[in-house]
C-alpha cells in the first residue's frame, strides 16, 4: 500500500523482538516507505531532523510528533519496548530517531519512564516514555522526535487519522516534584475546546508553543517568555506564541524585512518583530512586510480589549493581554530585558497612533 505521508516506524517492543527473531528479517520486513523522510505535505516548510535539546523544567521546545497504535495501525501492537501493555498505560510516548540515523535519541536518549509535559493547542498532559521508534523526516519544520500513543493523542484532542496524524507539539520537562499539581490536567471550557487556530497553524511558535495561565492577563515568566491567558482568543495565543519564538533576539534596524513571515530571522527591528507576532495570530499574510508607519492604519482605530498597537513613522510597539511587546526597555527600572521581547511596564504613547485588530 502506498504511503502518502511520512509515517514513523514504532518499535514493537518485546513482541517485535520476538517476531524479528522468528521471521529472521530486519525491521520485520516492513516496506522502506515506513523509514522515509520528507515533510507531511505542510506549507510551513522543512526543518532539521538532527534532534532537539530539552532544557530545564519549564523551558519548552517545539517538536514534530506523530500518532501510532489503535485500530488504524494494527502493526504497532500494544507492547511497548519497556515491556508494558500500552493499552493499560495510555499516558505513554515513544522517543524516535531521525531519518538520517536509526538510533532513537532525538531527545537525547531518555530513560524509560521519563516524564514530559506535552502540549497541543490549549491542552496539556504528563506522559511517560515506554517505547521507542525509528521516526522519520521533519514535521511542519520541526524535527520529528516523539510518537504519541493513540490514546494519549486522544486525550490531547488530536484527531485520530488511522494512525497517520502528524503535527507539532510543545515538550517540557516537568518539575522534579509536583508535576501534576503544577501543570494540572486538560483545561475545561472554551479554551480546551478551541484547539489550535487554523490561521496560526503554520506560524513560528503556533498555538502549541504557548503556556497558559488563569485570568485575562498574560504573565511574564522568569525565562523571558510569556504565558497566555487560558480564556484568550486563539489569535491572542498565537501572537504570544510567536513572540516567545523570537523573544531575546537582537535588534537590528531593517532586519527580517523581505523574508516571509513564516521564517525565523536571526535579528529583528520594531516593525518586523510586531509583524511576526501579528502573523502568528493569523492577522497578516505570510508575504507582508512594511515599515512601522504602515501599521498606523492597521485594523481599527483606538485601544483593543486584548491587543493594542502603537505606531508612528519612527517606531511601533504593542500591548498583548497586559504585557508590552517592544524592542527596548522604555518603561524605566524594572522593565525587563533591554532587547526585543516582553516587558511588564507601560510606556508613554505620546506621538503614536493607537490601532487594534478588529474583534480583539
C-alpha positions, -999 to +999 in steps of 0.1 A: +000+000+000+014+034-009+022+057+020+011+092+011+025+110+042+055+101+063+049+075+090+071+067+120+080+031+125+070+024+161+091-003+176+070-032+187+089-038+220+091-073+232+066-085+208+085-070+179+118-086+191+102-120+192+087-116+157+121-104+144+138-135+157+111-157+143+109-141+109+147-136+106+141-104+086+154-069+095+127-044+105+101-071+104+101-070+066+082-037+066+084-016+033+110+010+031+084+038+029+080+035+066+115+048+070+112+076+045+120+113+053+103+144+040+076+165+054+039+160+060+029+180+030+026+211+051+032+245+035+051+255+067+085+244+052+112+219+061+134+216+091+162+197+107+160+161+117+191+161+139+173+161+173+161+186+199+175+197+232+152+195+262+160+223+286+154+227+323+118+223+337+096+250+322+118+256+291+096+241+264+107+232+228+087+225+197+089+191+182+074+171+154+051+144+167+032+115+152+004+092+164+007+054+165-014+024+176-051+018+176-074+002+151-059+020+121-023+010+130-025-027+140+011-034+131+023-014+161+010-039+186+003-030+222+036-039+239+060-011+244+097-016+243+098-012+281+077-044+283+044-029+294+010-030+277+004+005+263-033+000+262-032-003+300-009+027+302-024+052+278-001+081+291+027+067+270+050+081+244+079+068+223+112+086+216+121+085+179+152+085+158+158+108+128+156+099+091+194+101+088+201+078+118+182+049+133+190+052+170+161+065+190+179+095+205+160+125+191+156+138+226+190+127+239+181+090+246+157+094+275+155+066+301+123+047+303+096+064+324+110+099+318+080+122+322+073+150+298+046+177+296+031+175+261+010+204+249-011+206+218-034+236+213-047+245+247-044+210+262-015+195+282-008+161+297+020+145+315+032+114+297+060+088+302+084+071+279+076+035+275+086+029+239+109+040+211+108+040+173+127+050+141+108+081+132+113+100+100+118+134+085+107+168+099+071+177+106+059+212+099+095+225+101+103+208+134+124+176+139+102+145+143+111+135+178+081+118+195+054+093+189+022+097+208+003+066+218-031+069+202-050+071+234-026+098+247-032+117+215-069+114+220-066+130+255-049+160+238-078+163+214-057+153+184-079+137+157-074+101+151-064+096+114-059+059+113-025+063+130-013+087+103-016+120+121+014+142+124+019+177+137+038+198+162+036+197+199+054+215+227+076+194+250+088+203+285+104+186+314+081+188+344+095+199+378+111+171+398+082+170+422+046+181+420+043+179+382+006+170+383-004+198+406+017+224+388+007+216+353-028+202+360-050+183+336-067+193+304-083+228+309-121+229+307-144+253+289-140+271+256-102+272+258-100+235+258-125+231+230-109+257+208-078+237+197-052+253+175-063+281+153-060+272+117-048+306+108-018+303+131-010+267+125+020+274+103+032+304+122+065+300+141+055+290+175+019+283+167-006+278+195+011+246+206+041+267+218+024+288+244+020+281+281-014+290+297-023+309+328-055+317+346-072+351+343-073+376+314-037+389+317-006+373+303+022+365+327+059+373+322+078+341+331+113+340+346+128+329+313+116+359+295+087+342+278+050+349+283+022+327+294-011+334+276-045+337+294-063+304+291-095+322+281-079+344+254-090+341+218-069+318+197-054+347+178-041+362+210-025+329+220-009+328+185+005+362+189+021+354+223+034+321+210+051+338+180+066+364+204+080+336+225+098+323+195+119+355+190+120+370+224+156+379+233+168+381+197+190+411+189+176+443+175+190+453+141+174+481+120+159+467+089+164+431+099+139+404+088+122+427+062+120+409+029+117+375+045+084+356+046+068+359+080+068+322+083+106+322+085+126+330+117+153+356+113+185+360+134+175+396+143+145+419+141+136+456+142+105+470+157+081+467+128+094+433+116+090+419+151+055+432+155+045+419+121+060+385+131+036+384+161+006+395+141+013+368+116+015+343+145-021+353+153-032+348+118-037+386+113-012+392+084-004+373+053+029+355+050+043+379+025+035+411+044+064+434+052+063+471+058+077+499+079+062+510+113+043+539+096+022+514+077+009+500+109-007+534+117-036+523+095-037+486+106-070+472+118-094+495+136-088+528+154-083+530+192-075+506+220-085+470+218-096+447+246-067+422+240-043+438+216-033+475+210-007+486+185+011+519+190+026+530+157+045+561+144+068+568+115+098+560+137+087+531+160+060+506+168+052+486+199+021+469+212+003+456+243-009+420+243-031+408+272-014+432+296+022+428+285+041+451+263+060+438+232+088+462+225+124+464+213+138+483+243+131+488+280+113+521+277+093+518+309+121+526+332+136+505+360+121+470+363+111+470+327+128+437+319+151+429+290+167+457+271+163+437+239+133+425+218+107+408+239+080+411+266+080+439+291+059+443+322+056+481+324+036+507+304+054+534+285+044+567+271+023+566+240+027+603+231+032+606+193+018+572+185-014+562+168-034+535+186-048+507+165-062+473+172-071+441+153-108+440+146-125+419+173-095+419+196 
